[in-house]
């Protein structure tokens, strides 16, 4: 068989590519429709209606621990990153 008649295996037919995109879009719409039919919109409306609480940056902070700092310093020294 002549090399000119051999199809390029890395190319995809444009119709197949567009069918794939269309299938993904249709599946997303079907999932959204099924969610609406099963659950309705009451939970979404209530979530959008309530005001979110303002997060506090101090809520997640913990006091520094000496044993952790010593372990980090020892690890740096063992790896050769000591100043």
PDB file as gemmi writes it, atoms N, CA and C in Angstrom:
CRYST1    1.000    1.000    1.000  90.00  90.00  90.00 P 1                      
ATOM      1  N   UNK A   1       0.841  -1.163   0.000  1.00  0.00           N  
ATOM      2  CA  UNK A   1       0.000   0.000   0.000  1.00  0.00           C  
ATOM      3  C   UNK A   1       0.895   1.239   0.000  1.00  0.00           C  
ATOM      4  N   UNK A   2       0.517   2.199  -0.758  1.00  0.00           N  
ATOM      5  CA  UNK A   2       1.303   3.423  -0.882  1.00  0.00           C  
ATOM      6  C   UNK A   2       1.176   4.267   0.379  1.00  0.00           C  
ATOM      7  N   UNK A   3       2.261   4.944   0.791  1.00  0.00           N  
ATOM      8  CA  UNK A   3       2.189   5.751   2.007  1.00  0.00           C  
ATOM      9  C   UNK A   3       1.211   6.917   1.896  1.00  0.00           C  
ATOM     10  N   UNK A   4       0.894   7.354   0.692  1.00  0.00           N  
ATOM     11  CA  UNK A   4      -0.031   8.482   0.529  1.00  0.00           C  
ATOM     12  C   UNK A   4      -1.464   8.076   0.875  1.00  0.00           C  
ATOM     13  N   UNK A   5      -1.793   6.789   0.799  1.00  0.00           N  
ATOM     14  CA  UNK A   5      -3.153   6.345   1.078  1.00  0.00           C  
ATOM     15  C   UNK A   5      -3.363   5.997   2.553  1.00  0.00           C  
ATOM     16  N   UNK A   6      -2.292   5.966   3.312  1.00  0.00           N  
ATOM     17  CA  UNK A   6      -2.387   5.594   4.713  1.00  0.00           C  
ATOM     18  C   UNK A   6      -2.880   6.807   5.525  1.00  0.00           C  
ATOM     19  N   UNK A   7      -3.965   6.668   6.298  1.00  0.00           N  
ATOM     20  CA  UNK A   7      -4.463   7.820   7.062  1.00  0.00           C  
ATOM     21  C   UNK A   7      -3.559   8.130   8.253  1.00  0.00           C  
ATOM     22  N   UNK A   8      -3.563   9.395   8.635  1.00  0.00           N  
ATOM     23  CA  UNK A   8      -2.768   9.838   9.776  1.00  0.00           C  
ATOM     24  C   UNK A   8      -3.481   9.423  11.061  1.00  0.00           C  
ATOM     25  N   UNK A   9      -2.873   8.598  11.921  1.00  0.00           N  
ATOM     26  CA  UNK A   9      -3.570   8.101  13.111  1.00  0.00           C  
ATOM     27  C   UNK A   9      -3.784   9.158  14.186  1.00  0.00           C  
ATOM     28  N   UNK A  10      -3.073  10.277  14.138  1.00  0.00           N  
ATOM     29  CA  UNK A  10      -3.221  11.291  15.176  1.00  0.00           C  
ATOM     30  C   UNK A  10      -4.359  12.268  14.890  1.00  0.00           C  
ATOM     31  N   UNK A  11      -4.892  12.247  13.692  1.00  0.00           N  
ATOM     32  CA  UNK A  11      -5.971  13.174  13.349  1.00  0.00           C  
ATOM     33  C   UNK A  11      -7.315  12.568  13.683  1.00  0.00           C  
ATOM     34  N   UNK A  12      -8.217  13.410  14.123  1.00  0.00           N  
ATOM     35  CA  UNK A  12      -9.569  12.981  14.446  1.00  0.00           C  
ATOM     36  C   UNK A  12     -10.519  13.677  13.478  1.00  0.00           C  
ATOM     37  N   UNK A  13     -11.520  12.968  13.052  1.00  0.00           N  
ATOM     38  CA  UNK A  13     -12.477  13.552  12.119  1.00  0.00           C  
ATOM     39  C   UNK A  13     -13.249  14.656  12.836  1.00  0.00           C  
ATOM     40  N   UNK A  14     -13.455  15.819  12.199  1.00  0.00           N  
ATOM     41  CA  UNK A  14     -14.135  16.934  12.859  1.00  0.00           C  
ATOM     42  C   UNK A  14     -15.568  16.603  13.280  1.00  0.00           C  
ATOM     43  N   UNK A  15     -16.249  15.764  12.539  1.00  0.00           N  
ATOM     44  CA  UNK A  15     -17.619  15.404  12.901  1.00  0.00           C  
ATOM     45  C   UNK A  15     -17.622  14.630  14.216  1.00  0.00           C  
ATOM     46  N   UNK A  16     -16.673  13.740  14.390  1.00  0.00           N  
ATOM     47  CA  UNK A  16     -16.567  12.969  15.629  1.00  0.00           C  
ATOM     48  C   UNK A  16     -16.243  13.899  16.797  1.00  0.00           C  
ATOM     49  N   UNK A  17     -15.383  14.867  16.580  1.00  0.00           N  
ATOM     50  CA  UNK A  17     -15.037  15.813  17.639  1.00  0.00           C  
ATOM     51  C   UNK A  17     -16.261  16.626  18.068  1.00  0.00           C  
ATOM     52  N   UNK A  18     -17.025  17.118  17.101  1.00  0.00           N  
ATOM     53  CA  UNK A  18     -18.218  17.904  17.427  1.00  0.00           C  
ATOM     54  C   UNK A  18     -19.292  17.032  18.078  1.00  0.00           C  
ATOM     55  N   UNK A  19     -19.397  15.786  17.674  1.00  0.00           N  
ATOM     56  CA  UNK A  19     -20.351  14.879  18.329  1.00  0.00           C  
ATOM     57  C   UNK A  19     -19.969  14.637  19.789  1.00  0.00           C  
ATOM     58  N   UNK A  20     -18.698  14.560  20.078  1.00  0.00           N  
ATOM     59  CA  UNK A  20     -18.235  14.406  21.454  1.00  0.00           C  
ATOM     60  C   UNK A  20     -18.566  15.616  22.302  1.00  0.00           C  
ATOM     61  N   UNK A  21     -18.346  16.802  21.753  1.00  0.00           N  
ATOM     62  CA  UNK A  21     -18.675  18.044  22.471  1.00  0.00           C  
ATOM     63  C   UNK A  21     -20.176  18.132  22.705  1.00  0.00           C  
ATOM     64  N   UNK A  22     -20.951  17.786  21.707  1.00  0.00           N  
ATOM     65  CA  UNK A  22     -22.412  17.810  21.833  1.00  0.00           C  
ATOM     66  C   UNK A  22     -22.891  16.800  22.875  1.00  0.00           C  
ATOM     67  N   UNK A  23     -22.281  15.624  22.911  1.00  0.00           N  
ATOM     68  CA  UNK A  23     -22.659  14.603  23.895  1.00  0.00           C  
ATOM     69  C   UNK A  23     -22.366  15.074  25.314  1.00  0.00           C  
ATOM     70  N   UNK A  24     -21.256  15.751  25.526  1.00  0.00           N  
ATOM     71  CA  UNK A  24     -20.922  16.269  26.850  1.00  0.00           C  
ATOM     72  C   UNK A  24     -21.920  17.351  27.256  1.00  0.00           C  
ATOM     73  N   UNK A  25     -22.247  18.258  26.335  1.00  0.00           N  
ATOM     74  CA  UNK A  25     -23.195  19.332  26.641  1.00  0.00           C  
ATOM     75  C   UNK A  25     -24.578  18.765  26.965  1.00  0.00           C  
ATOM     76  N   UNK A  26     -25.023  17.789  26.201  1.00  0.00           N  
ATOM     77  CA  UNK A  26     -26.333  17.180  26.455  1.00  0.00           C  
ATOM     78  C   UNK A  26     -26.333  16.446  27.800  1.00  0.00           C  
ATOM     79  N   UNK A  27     -25.250  15.759  28.129  1.00  0.00           N  
ATOM     80  CA  UNK A  27     -25.207  15.052  29.411  1.00  0.00           C  
ATOM     81  C   UNK A  27     -25.216  16.027  30.579  1.00  0.00           C  
ATOM     82  N   UNK A  28     -24.562  17.176  30.452  1.00  0.00           N  
ATOM     83  CA  UNK A  28     -24.607  18.191  31.515  1.00  0.00           C  
ATOM     84  C   UNK A  28     -26.028  18.707  31.685  1.00  0.00           C  
ATOM     85  N   UNK A  29     -26.700  18.980  30.587  1.00  0.00           N  
ATOM     86  CA  UNK A  29     -28.082  19.462  30.671  1.00  0.00           C  
ATOM     87  C   UNK A  29     -29.008  18.411  31.280  1.00  0.00           C  
ATOM     88  N   UNK A  30     -28.808  17.150  30.942  1.00  0.00           N  
ATOM     89  CA  UNK A  30     -29.628  16.086  31.527  1.00  0.00           C  
ATOM     90  C   UNK A  30     -29.394  15.947  33.029  1.00  0.00           C  
ATOM     91  N   UNK A  31     -28.159  16.080  33.460  1.00  0.00           N  
ATOM     92  CA  UNK A  31     -27.860  16.010  34.893  1.00  0.00           C  
ATOM     93  C   UNK A  31     -28.512  17.181  35.628  1.00  0.00           C  
ATOM     94  N   UNK A  32     -28.441  18.380  35.064  1.00  0.00           N  
ATOM     95  CA  UNK A  32     -29.077  19.542  35.691  1.00  0.00           C  
ATOM     96  C   UNK A  32     -30.590  19.378  35.741  1.00  0.00           C  
ATOM     97  N   UNK A  33     -31.182  18.880  34.682  1.00  0.00           N  
ATOM     98  CA  UNK A  33     -32.631  18.670  34.652  1.00  0.00           C  
ATOM     99  C   UNK A  33     -33.043  17.633  35.690  1.00  0.00           C  
ATOM    100  N   UNK A  34     -32.294  16.542  35.799  1.00  0.00           N  
ATOM    101  CA  UNK A  34     -32.621  15.504  36.777  1.00  0.00           C  
ATOM    102  C   UNK A  34     -32.488  16.036  38.193  1.00  0.00           C  
ATOM    103  N   UNK A  35     -31.508  16.857  38.459  1.00  0.00           N  
ATOM    104  CA  UNK A  35     -31.349  17.453  39.777  1.00  0.00           C  
ATOM    105  C   UNK A  35     -32.527  18.353  40.103  1.00  0.00           C  
ATOM    106  N   UNK A  36     -32.957  19.131  39.135  1.00  0.00           N  
ATOM    107  CA  UNK A  36     -34.108  20.012  39.340  1.00  0.00           C  
ATOM    108  C   UNK A  36     -35.377  19.197  39.598  1.00  0.00           C  
ATOM    109  N   UNK A  37     -35.572  18.121  38.864  1.00  0.00           N  
ATOM    110  CA  UNK A  37     -36.765  17.296  39.029  1.00  0.00           C  
ATOM    111  C   UNK A  37     -36.775  16.564  40.369  1.00  0.00           C  
ATOM    112  N   UNK A  38     -35.633  16.118  40.833  1.00  0.00           N  
ATOM    113  CA  UNK A  38     -35.571  15.347  42.069  1.00  0.00           C  
ATOM    114  C   UNK A  38     -35.597  16.250  43.300  1.00  0.00           C  
ATOM    115  N   UNK A  39     -34.784  17.296  43.298  1.00  0.00           N  
ATOM    116  CA  UNK A  39     -34.621  18.111  44.498  1.00  0.00           C  
ATOM    117  C   UNK A  39     -35.375  19.428  44.470  1.00  0.00           C  
ATOM    118  N   UNK A  40     -35.736  19.920  43.318  1.00  0.00           N  
ATOM    119  CA  UNK A  40     -36.368  21.231  43.235  1.00  0.00           C  
ATOM    120  C   UNK A  40     -35.345  22.336  43.417  1.00  0.00           C  
ATOM    121  N   UNK A  41     -35.842  23.536  43.738  1.00  0.00           N  
ATOM    122  CA  UNK A  41     -34.938  24.675  43.884  1.00  0.00           C  
ATOM    123  C   UNK A  41     -34.988  25.288  45.273  1.00  0.00           C  
ATOM    124  N   UNK A  42     -35.682  24.668  46.221  1.00  0.00           N  
ATOM    125  CA  UNK A  42     -35.809  25.267  47.546  1.00  0.00           C  
ATOM    126  C   UNK A  42     -34.465  25.367  48.248  1.00  0.00           C  
ATOM    127  N   UNK A  43     -33.622  24.341  48.151  1.00  0.00           N  
ATOM    128  CA  UNK A  43     -32.329  24.395  48.821  1.00  0.00           C  
ATOM    129  C   UNK A  43     -31.403  25.439  48.199  1.00  0.00           C  
ATOM    130  N   UNK A  44     -31.498  25.616  46.889  1.00  0.00           N  
ATOM    131  CA  UNK A  44     -30.684  26.644  46.235  1.00  0.00           C  
ATOM    132  C   UNK A  44     -31.150  28.046  46.616  1.00  0.00           C  
ATOM    133  N   UNK A  45     -32.467  28.244  46.666  1.00  0.00           N  
ATOM    134  CA  UNK A  45     -32.996  29.555  47.038  1.00  0.00           C  
ATOM    135  C   UNK A  45     -32.642  29.904  48.474  1.00  0.00           C  
ATOM    136  N   UNK A  46     -32.717  28.933  49.369  1.00  0.00           N  
ATOM    137  CA  UNK A  46     -32.384  29.217  50.761  1.00  0.00           C  
ATOM    138  C   UNK A  46     -30.891  29.473  50.934  1.00  0.00           C  
ATOM    139  N   UNK A  47     -30.062  28.777  50.165  1.00  0.00           N  
ATOM    140  CA  UNK A  47     -28.620  29.001  50.259  1.00  0.00           C  
ATOM    141  C   UNK A  47     -28.235  30.373  49.730  1.00  0.00           C  
ATOM    142  N   UNK A  48     -28.926  30.850  48.708  1.00  0.00           N  
ATOM    143  CA  UNK A  48     -28.627  32.169  48.159  1.00  0.00           C  
ATOM    144  C   UNK A  48     -29.222  33.286  49.009  1.00  0.00           C  
ATOM    145  N   UNK A  49     -30.283  32.999  49.749  1.00  0.00           N  
ATOM    146  CA  UNK A  49     -30.956  34.039  50.522  1.00  0.00           C  
ATOM    147  C   UNK A  49     -30.222  34.360  51.820  1.00  0.00           C  
ATOM    148  N   UNK A  50     -29.587  33.369  52.454  1.00  0.00           N  
ATOM    149  CA  UNK A  50     -28.938  33.631  53.740  1.00  0.00           C  
ATOM    150  C   UNK A  50     -27.595  34.319  53.527  1.00  0.00           C  
ATOM    151  N   UNK A  51     -27.232  35.173  54.473  1.00  0.00           N  
ATOM    152  CA  UNK A  51     -25.961  35.887  54.376  1.00  0.00           C  
ATOM    153  C   UNK A  51     -24.861  35.005  54.964  1.00  0.00           C  
ATOM    154  N   UNK A  52     -23.760  34.886  54.281  1.00  0.00           N  
ATOM    155  CA  UNK A  52     -22.682  34.026  54.783  1.00  0.00           C  
ATOM    156  C   UNK A  52     -21.978  34.672  55.971  1.00  0.00           C  
ATOM    157  N   UNK A  53     -21.499  33.846  56.873  1.00  0.00           N  
ATOM    158  CA  UNK A  53     -20.751  34.341  58.021  1.00  0.00           C  
ATOM    159  C   UNK A  53     -19.351  34.748  57.574  1.00  0.00           C  
ATOM    160  N   UNK A  54     -18.878  35.839  58.136  1.00  0.00           N  
ATOM    161  CA  UNK A  54     -17.556  36.327  57.775  1.00  0.00           C  
ATOM    162  C   UNK A  54     -16.503  35.484  58.501  1.00  0.00           C  
ATOM    163  N   UNK A  55     -15.579  34.876  57.777  1.00  0.00           N  
ATOM    164  CA  UNK A  55     -14.580  34.026  58.429  1.00  0.00           C  
ATOM    165  C   UNK A  55     -13.572  34.857  59.220  1.00  0.00           C  
ATOM    166  N   UNK A  56     -13.148  34.310  60.321  1.00  0.00           N  
ATOM    167  CA  UNK A  56     -12.173  34.978  61.166  1.00  0.00           C  
ATOM    168  C   UNK A  56     -10.791  34.374  60.908  1.00  0.00           C  
ATOM    169  N   UNK A  57      -9.787  35.207  60.656  1.00  0.00           N  
ATOM    170  CA  UNK A  57      -8.455  34.644  60.412  1.00  0.00           C  
ATOM    171  C   UNK A  57      -7.834  34.050  61.672  1.00  0.00           C  
ATOM    172  N   UNK A  58      -8.299  34.463  62.857  1.00  0.00           N  
ATOM    173  CA  UNK A  58      -7.733  33.953  64.102  1.00  0.00           C  
ATOM    174  C   UNK A  58      -8.314  32.599  64.490  1.00  0.00           C  
ATOM    175  N   UNK A  59      -9.397  32.181  63.865  1.00  0.00           N  
ATOM    176  CA  UNK A  59     -10.047  30.933  64.243  1.00  0.00           C  
ATOM    177  C   UNK A  59      -9.179  29.719  63.933  1.00  0.00           C  
ATOM    178  N   UNK A  60      -8.367  29.772  62.899  1.00  0.00           N  
ATOM    179  CA  UNK A  60      -7.556  28.623  62.495  1.00  0.00           C  
ATOM    180  C   UNK A  60      -6.125  28.683  63.015  1.00  0.00           C  
ATOM    181  N   UNK A  61      -5.752  29.765  63.666  1.00  0.00           N  
ATOM    182  CA  UNK A  61      -4.371  29.897  64.126  1.00  0.00           C  
ATOM    183  C   UNK A  61      -4.135  29.101  65.390  1.00  0.00           C  
ATOM    184  N   UNK A  62      -2.958  28.522  65.463  1.00  0.00           N  
ATOM    185  CA  UNK A  62      -2.543  27.798  66.651  1.00  0.00           C  
ATOM    186  C   UNK A  62      -1.252  28.425  67.155  1.00  0.00           C  
ATOM    187  N   UNK A  63      -1.023  28.377  68.449  1.00  0.00           N  
ATOM    188  CA  UNK A  63       0.233  28.947  68.953  1.00  0.00           C  
ATOM    189  C   UNK A  63       1.420  28.146  68.435  1.00  0.00           C  
ATOM    190  N   UNK A  64       2.558  28.797  68.238  1.00  0.00           N  
ATOM    191  CA  UNK A  64       3.731  28.076  67.735  1.00  0.00           C  
ATOM    192  C   UNK A  64       4.197  27.020  68.740  1.00  0.00           C  
ATOM    193  N   UNK A  65       4.660  25.897  68.199  1.00  0.00           N  
ATOM    194  CA  UNK A  65       5.121  24.796  69.052  1.00  0.00           C  
ATOM    195  C   UNK A  65       6.632  24.651  68.907  1.00  0.00           C  
ATOM    196  N   UNK A  66       7.294  24.632  70.039  1.00  0.00           N  
ATOM    197  CA  UNK A  66       8.754  24.570  70.068  1.00  0.00           C  
ATOM    198  C   UNK A  66       9.273  23.231  69.515  1.00  0.00           C  
ATOM    199  N   UNK A  67       8.573  22.131  69.810  1.00  0.00           N  
ATOM    200  CA  UNK A  67       9.055  20.830  69.345  1.00  0.00           C  
ATOM    201  C   UNK A  67       8.991  20.706  67.820  1.00  0.00           C  
ATOM    202  N   UNK A  68       7.982  21.328  67.218  1.00  0.00           N  
ATOM    203  CA  UNK A  68       7.879  21.301  65.752  1.00  0.00           C  
ATOM    204  C   UNK A  68       8.986  22.147  65.139  1.00  0.00           C  
ATOM    205  N   UNK A  69       9.240  23.309  65.716  1.00  0.00           N  
ATOM    206  CA  UNK A  69      10.316  24.159  65.207  1.00  0.00           C  
ATOM    207  C   UNK A  69      11.674  23.468  65.307  1.00  0.00           C  
ATOM    208  N   UNK A  70      11.900  22.758  66.426  1.00  0.00           N  
ATOM    209  CA  UNK A  70      13.163  22.037  66.582  1.00  0.00           C  
ATOM    210  C   UNK A  70      13.288  20.903  65.566  1.00  0.00           C  
ATOM    211  N   UNK A  71      12.197  20.202  65.305  1.00  0.00           N  
ATOM    212  CA  UNK A  71      12.234  19.112  64.337  1.00  0.00           C  
ATOM    213  C   UNK A  71      12.503  19.637  62.929  1.00  0.00           C  
ATOM    214  N   UNK A  72      11.916  20.775  62.581  1.00  0.00           N  
ATOM    215  CA  UNK A  72      12.154  21.361  61.260  1.00  0.00           C  
ATOM    216  C   UNK A  72      13.600  21.796  61.129  1.00  0.00           C  
ATOM    217  N   UNK A  73      14.124  22.418  62.185  1.00  0.00           N  
ATOM    218  CA  UNK A  73      15.524  22.857  62.151  1.00  0.00           C  
ATOM    219  C   UNK A  73      16.465  21.666  62.049  1.00  0.00           C  
ATOM    220  N   UNK A  74      16.171  20.576  62.762  1.00  0.00           N  
ATOM    221  CA  UNK A  74      17.017  19.390  62.700  1.00  0.00           C  
ATOM    222  C   UNK A  74      16.968  18.762  61.307  1.00  0.00           C  
ATOM    223  N   UNK A  75      15.797  18.759  60.696  1.00  0.00           N  
ATOM    224  CA  UNK A  75      15.667  18.223  59.344  1.00  0.00           C  
ATOM    225  C   UNK A  75      16.428  19.050  58.333  1.00  0.00           C  
ATOM    226  N   UNK A  76      16.412  20.352  58.508  1.00  0.00           N  
ATOM    227  CA  UNK A  76      17.173  21.215  57.593  1.00  0.00           C  
ATOM    228  C   UNK A  76      18.669  20.998  57.755  1.00  0.00           C  
ATOM    229  N   UNK A  77      19.110  20.841  58.993  1.00  0.00           N  
ATOM    230  CA  UNK A  77      20.524  20.609  59.233  1.00  0.00           C  
ATOM    231  C   UNK A  77      20.960  19.280  58.637  1.00  0.00           C  
ATOM    232  N   UNK A  78      20.141  18.248  58.789  1.00  0.00           N  
ATOM    233  CA  UNK A  78      20.498  16.921  58.273  1.00  0.00           C  
ATOM    234  C   UNK A  78      20.535  16.931  56.744  1.00  0.00           C  
ATOM    235  N   UNK A  79      19.699  17.755  56.125  1.00  0.00           N  
ATOM    236  CA  UNK A  79      19.673  17.801  54.661  1.00  0.00           C  
ATOM    237  C   UNK A  79      20.731  18.737  54.085  1.00  0.00           C  
ATOM    238  N   UNK A  80      21.403  19.491  54.952  1.00  0.00           N  
ATOM    239  CA  UNK A  80      22.439  20.389  54.462  1.00  0.00           C  
ATOM    240  C   UNK A  80      21.943  21.771  54.134  1.00  0.00           C  
ATOM    241  N   UNK A  81      20.751  22.137  54.605  1.00  0.00           N  
ATOM    242  CA  UNK A  81      20.212  23.474  54.320  1.00  0.00           C  
ATOM    243  C   UNK A  81      20.439  24.437  55.477  1.00  0.00           C  
ATOM    244  N   UNK A  82      21.325  24.089  56.374  1.00  0.00           N  
ATOM    245  CA  UNK A  82      21.602  24.932  57.543  1.00  0.00           C  
ATOM    246  C   UNK A  82      22.369  26.170  57.107  1.00  0.00           C  
ATOM    247  N   UNK A  83      22.041  27.329  57.672  1.00  0.00           N  
ATOM    248  CA  UNK A  83      22.794  28.544  57.289  1.00  0.00           C  
ATOM    249  C   UNK A  83      24.187  28.581  57.868  1.00  0.00           C  
TER     250      UNK A  83                                                      
END                                                                             
